[in-house]
Amino acid sequence: MLRIVADLVPLFDSGHGARVILGGDLNVSRATVDAKQLARGEAVLTAIRSLGLVEAKTLVVHPPPSSADCACGQGATCDHIAT
């Protein structure tokens, strides 16, 4: 995933970069208590944010509720959307 994000840098640095929407199954997750998987997921998401992208769920006024049994273990502070 990090290589793919790096390949996108020229596009985001071009005049077309402001009109890009990135979507897909990134196969990364913050919904885990596994430290290695959490660090890898955060690395990919940080690289994506460095391109100027934001998670769509942060733009929704009333996002759907998180799953009560989310694997992240954050309980009421969990902001993951069940899919």
HELIX and SHEET records of a PDB file:
HELIX    1   1 LEU A    2  ASP A   13  1                                  12    
HELIX    2   2 GLY A   17  ARG A   19  5                                   3    
HELIX    3   3 ALA A   35  SER A   50  1                                  16    
HELIX    4   4 ALA A   56  LEU A   59  5                                   4    
HELIX    5   5 GLY A   75  THR A   77  5                                   3    
END                                                                             
